[in-house]
Amino acid sequence: MKTDISFKRINTLAIPALIAGIAEPLISITDTAIIGNIDFQAKESLGAVAIVGSFLSMLIWVFAQFRSAISSIISQYLGAHKLDEVKTLPAQATLIVVIISMLIIAITYPFAEFIFKIYGAEHLILTYSIDYYEIRIFGLPFTLFVFAVFGTFRGLQNTFYPMVIAIMGALLNIVLDWILVYGIEGWIPAMNIEGAAYASVIAQITMAITAAVLLIKKTSIRLKVVLPFNKEIPRLIKMVFDLFLRTVALNAALIFAVYRATSYGTDALAPYGIGIQLWFFGAFFIDGYSSAGNILSGRLLGAKEYDTLVKLGNRLINYGFLTGVGLAAFGFLFYNYIGEVFIQDQAVLDRFYEVFWIILIMQPLCSITFIFDGMFKGMGLTGFLRNLLLFATFIVFIPSLILFDKFDLKLHGVWYTFVLWITARGLPLVIKFRRKFLPLVEKS
């Protein structure tokens, strides 16, 4: 029996994954919105959150690749009806990623000042960046643990439990943000930027505990680490390494962008911080269809259903484009109000509204790019993704950023560069997919 890729089936996977996907950026957006409205040095605090958020996103995106690798391998074995052969893999992979996260804390914590100086932070922004980071970094092991568990659920074609966990974590973070940042008079003192960091860590710990309980109670997968290592560990590590290099390239682009925005002053860094959080939100929003593509493509490849795989790609192009158009339309409808959610400083708002339209018109293209990125991860084609990101970042993004700066386009140039970068990432994926699988359909 062929794998179901109907509209209903795709959305059964995509909608819960979409909701789960926006949890992490929602935590960052909540921090941004609440901190941007504090009474004391809001611009400097917002700049610090933008810088630390970029660095933490880099760490999370680099090592969250375990999620994609685990999901890809499990879904392929599920499609081939050989799931018992990889039941020990998730626990082993989770242990590896948690150990790595602990090493990251040990390495980066003492050098926080040096790290954020590289980003261009100085004076009060540097101080706030260090304060915020030295708390939030302790949530990293729990976040990566959750991502590894999410990868297991996705491989099993289940996006419902990740959605439940993500909703709970996001809501808890919002409540704690409000309480700890602003305080409760007579009960809890206002902790400002440090309160936002504590709120995030508590939410991440709670999500990790919930994820572990649901995996143990609701699946046949156990988190007990047993030896010897599963036979797929070498392939998993190779995939993670490919995705690691890919994500390093991705975050090199983000680092250059935030550094350039920082060089234009606080009144540019703050609107860039708002813009990049909204861009991340759009990226994670479309992650619903990207996840459906990731989950189903791995299973279809394992089952060698190439004709269905091509049909899936065609359908997801349409769904992704329409989703991107919907995101852009929503943004244009509330164009003059969205910035005020984050900050009331008119100088910052003016700079933000000058470039917000670029972020919005990018959304349909971003949607298609991210969907095919997810499909390639699901099929384990990580080598191509690695090489493509290296090209898009070092041949397209960085030279374009430098060129637009020479023309003194400032934030406009930063976001024009993002448009070129996304195009360089997305178009080759669509071409490669069709060239690889259309001949296999004809042979089958």
Secondary structure, 3 states (H helix, E strand, C coil): CCCCCCHHHHHHHHHHHHHHHCHHHHHHHHHHHHHCCCCCCHHHHHHHHHHHHHHHHHHHHHHCHHHHHHHHHHHHHHHCCCHHHHCCHHHHHHHHHHHHHHHHHHHHHHHHHHHHHHCCCCHHHHHHHHHHHHHHHHHHHHHHHHHHHHHHHHHCCCCHHHHHHHHHHHHHHHHHHHHHHHCECCCECCCHHHHHHHHHHHHHHHHHHHHHHHHHHHCCCCCCCCCCCCCCHHHHHHHHHHHHHHHHHHHHHHHHHHHHHHHCCHHHHHHHHHHHHHHHHHHHHCHHHHHHHHHHHHHHHHHCCHHHHHHHHHHHHHHHHHHHHHHHHHHHHCHHHHHHHCCCCHHHHHHHHHHHHHHHHCHHHHHHHHHHHHHHHHCCCHHHHHHHHHHHHHHHHHHHHHHHHHCCCHHHHHHHHHHHHHHHHHHHHHHHHHHHHHHHHHHC
